[in-house]
């Protein structure tokens, strides 16, 4: 049995598969060569992350392909329903990266609270000549402890972020149409505690939160969840984090709100039109930026690899 891991797979997962007798190839095949390569080499399993697209051409063109696996959560690069209609098993690894995304969010909360992302940009060029003026510029930071964080989307990543935020002494509120009640377990040292989270409507949350972080899928209608109207009812000086999907926050509305001071700072890990985001977004002095690395830790990649491998073994009913 042959597996093509076209966007790579962690060694941990590759080793599980190879031990079970699978051949795993991790060389990236160009998108327009994939159909030929899969058929010529007889691959039955195609594993991708976000780079490789699995559209109808591959699904129709590779009749012997049995499984399509996505290392990670979002499957917008795969025509999932069509592939399933054609009898392919399509799967992902939804839980493996929640902690990594939550930790990135916490890092972003700390940096947008104190503008350290921007002082890191300014210090190399101006630190030696304008130290005092930079010190003044970055002297209006705020603390996280005691502030209210609003979590929009209270699924895996949202709940994981809540655990960290509680640990930082933040007051956590959340909004999710499918979660009416939530109790979050938090382990600090040997102590296990449980915290009840106040669940609100999105609108009520916008009005109460000092920090807002988004953990929702892209709405099916493609319309931003946060646009001008939603920003208008938020607190003045709110700080926002988007590590969900580009377009969940309307980028024009965000830029306006940053420019008029409604939003004090934002952190974006995801962008409209990846991998070529808008230059004015990238250059904005009040936006902390990362290039869609929420899930990209060694630990998450290991968990993803193992989870992909175990689903393949289960499908082929092979013991590890
Ligand atoms: P999840 O399915 O566990 O949780 C999503 C939650 O959002 C669900 O509980 C759902 O009810 C809720 N929701 C949907 N629409 C909503 C709305 N309009 N308002 C409030 N809540 C709403 O998903 P997850 O594993 O927590 O992942 C969340 C998102 O994070 C994914 O959809 C993905 O786009 C993104 N993600 C990003 C990265 C990254 O690298 N930055 C990595 C993994 C996932």
Boltz pocket constraint, residues with backbone or C-beta under 6 A from the ligand:
constraints:
  - pocket:
      binder: B
      contacts: [[A, 72], [A, 73], [A, 74], [A, 94], [A, 97], [A, 98], [A, 101], [A, 152], [A, 153], [A, 154], [A, 155], [A, 156], [A, 157], [A, 158], [A, 175], [A, 176], [A, 177], [A, 178], [A, 179], [A, 202], [A, 214], [A, 215], [A, 216], [A, 217], [A, 218], [A, 225], [A, 243], [A, 244], [A, 245], [A, 269], [A, 270], [A, 292], [A, 293], [A, 294], [A, 295], [A, 296]]
      max_distance: 6.0
